[in-house]
Amino acid sequence: MARASLTAETRTPGGDGAAGRLRREGKVPGIVYDKPGAAIPFQVSAHELTLALNQGKGRENGVDLAIDGAAPIAVEMVDWQRDPVRGDILHVDFKPV
């Protein structure tokens, strides 16, 4: 199976209010835990992320994540949160492979 590819944009962490605004715009906040103490916050299209997860490619084989047009980073999914009623993805965490 091939790896999933996602295109993301950096974001400024801003708490629950900012995350809610992103979700209303059809985006999901996320973070890449790079090194101890270093993290890269990003936002990605909810539709693209859902497709990657539902096809199983993102969970099993990892993801090639391109942030702000930079070269893709090979990452694996560490954790994600879903809305318990609607099933929407609320947040996703990645770490480099």
JOVENHU-V11723 format. One record per residue. RES is the residue in one small letter. SS is DSSP state (alpha for helix, beta for strand, coil for the rest). D_FIRST is the distance of its C-alpha to the first C-alpha in whole Angstrom. Layout:
# JOVENHU-V11723
<<RES | SS | D_FIRST> <RES | SS | D_FIRST>>
This chain:
# JOVENHU-V11723
<<m | coil | 0> <a | coil | 4> <r | coil | 7> <a | beta | 9> <s | beta | 13> <l | beta | 16> <t | beta | 19> <a | beta | 22> <e | beta | 26> <t | beta | 28> <r | coil | 30> <t | coil | 34> <p | coil | 34> <g | coil | 36> <g | alpha | 36> <d | alpha | 36> <g | alpha | 37> <a | alpha | 35> <a | alpha | 32> <g | alpha | 34> <r | alpha | 34> <l | alpha | 31> <r | alpha | 29> <r | alpha | 32> <e | coil | 31> <g | coil | 27> <k | beta | 26> <v | beta | 25> <p | beta | 26> <g | beta | 24> <i | beta | 25> <v | beta | 23> <y | beta | 25> <d | coil | 25> <k | coil | 28> <p | coil | 31> <g | coil | 33> <a | coil | 31> <a | beta | 28> <i | beta | 27> <p | beta | 28> <f | beta | 26> <q | beta | 25> <v | beta | 22> <s | beta | 22> <a | alpha | 22> <h | alpha | 20> <e | alpha | 18> <l | alpha | 17> <t | alpha | 17> <l | alpha | 15> <a | alpha | 12> <l | alpha | 13> <n | alpha | 14> <q | coil | 10> <g | coil | 9> <k | alpha | 7> <g | alpha | 10> <r | alpha | 11> <e | alpha | 9> <n | alpha | 7> <g | coil | 10> <v | beta | 12> <d | beta | 14> <l | beta | 17> <a | beta | 20> <i | beta | 23> <d | coil | 26> <g | coil | 25> <a | coil | 24> <a | coil | 21> <p | coil | 18> <i | beta | 18> <a | beta | 15> <v | beta | 16> <e | beta | 15> <m | beta | 16> <v | beta | 19> <d | beta | 21> <w | beta | 21> <q | beta | 24> <r | beta | 25> <d | coil | 28> <p | coil | 29> <v | coil | 30> <r | coil | 28> <g | coil | 25> <d | coil | 25> <i | beta | 23> <l | beta | 26> <h | beta | 25> <v | beta | 22> <d | beta | 22> <f | beta | 19> <k | beta | 20> <p | beta | 19> <v | coil | 17>>
